[in-house]
């Protein structure tokens, strides 16, 4: 029997974070994905759209209405959910601003060969407890204004305004932690009743984000099996309904809440559901594959939940890793993608739900920066007195989440951790040579290692500016004849490759083995070259020993 405290978690999962014809790949009915863009080096939108089409993904949920992204979806059959960010909700309360937004972001695409817009998301999880009520007074008025603007534009019969909400807007009490005891949160109960009735009257669904991963992550007593769909957990019984997984229990808690609000038949859409692959103990490729396999198999069977049998509408979270997301909720926040930052599939995944051992189609035509890295010169380590502050600086402005406890690169040595941090910053800053200069000890303390891959073979090693800057680093620059091979292979096919590839932040390097001049354990941990940035990044600062640590993140979204 699942403990009562565990069932309470099942009752309300709290997320504290926040071409005209599609191709042949078979997918479970209605497969959608969340396409976030909070990354330092995003792929071209046209590249991402082609990847969606290649995999037969028919729906996409965005977090804004950026015209570069939205425009790339024109002329496809992909169904789109646009979004108005939370910081614009107050402005949208005024009808003239809502009407202008609809004109600029919806109706201009509403033509033959345009964008197939299905929903406009008004905010994103605006009632999270962590927001301390910041959007309680603006969400419903903004929803009403946007819906009115859609009505006036003559598109409300096919484009609906919705509010994606976290599962913390409903709950079951601790003394009766079962779905049938579910209701909306007391502090927003009256508001939620008004919102769901308004949505229902306009034919719009209740969009909810459900994360079984967070139940497991946030509660050390949560039974692991209850987070998955394998049937290994002891069933929980509630009024004759049996629950073998937390997703069903959470979903039906919402069903009961809607029933008590007077809209028992309101349609429900799963706005976000997924499993991260790195950053904390239970966030890994194996668990993610297990979760998605079970969920997609369930969706393909169209079995629904005990209270809502039948097909479910859903969007997987997320499409691509986002290395610029806040890590306040946890280091896993940057690792939700089913694809790496450069569009490589992380693990076998069959969107048809049939459980085939197959990989999704990756992004095509992606261009990377040269294959070069910035690492610590261990021979000069003792002269480098400010390593801790420099590492903090690098990790505050780049992504070091793979180094955390339980993460994929947690086992590196102290020197390896330093090199990982320095190189991550170097790659984030577009390999600018000044980004490989910490406290002015460029030659003495930083080694810039250039790997002569086929991609760089037309250039002599001595001609590379990075090598010239690091001529003193003989230990890392000695082997100019190191041979490498492009690896057109299935990523993660063997256990020994899985660990190595993960420490590269997914298979970014096209190598079969590390060069002799680079320590093997370190080479696998280095971030590989980023994508070529389409907009220039401001030059990184040269930090002297007296420069205070800056915590703000350097962010450039193309």
Secondary structure, 3 states (H helix, E strand, C coil): CCCHHHHHHHHCCCCCCCCCCCCCCCCCCCEEEECCCCCCCCCCHHHHHHHHHHCCCCEEECCCCCHHHHHHCCCCCCEEEEEECHHHHHHHCCHHHHHHHHHHHCHHHCCCCCCEEEEEEEEECCCCHHHCCCCCCCHHHHHHHHHHHHHHCCCCCCCEEEEEEEHHHEECCHHHCCHHHCEECHHHHHHHHHHHHHHHHCCCCEEEECCHHHHHHHCCCCCHHHHCCCCCCCCEEECCEEECCHHHHHHHHHHHHHHHCCCCCCCEEEEEECCCCCCCCCCCHHHHHHHHHHHHHHHHHCCCCCCCCCCCEEEECCCECCCCCCCCCCHHHHCCCCECCCCCECCCCCCCCCCCCCCCCCCCCCCECCCEEEEECHHHHHHCCCHHHHHHHHHHCCCCHHHCCCCCCCCCCHHHHHHHHHHHHHHHCCCCHHHHCECCCHHHHEEEEECCCHHHCCCCHHHCHHHHHCCCCHHHHCCCCCCCCCCCCCCCCCHHHHHHHHHCCCCCCCCCCCCCCCCHHHHCCCCCCCECCCCCCCCCCCECCCCCCCCCCCCCCC
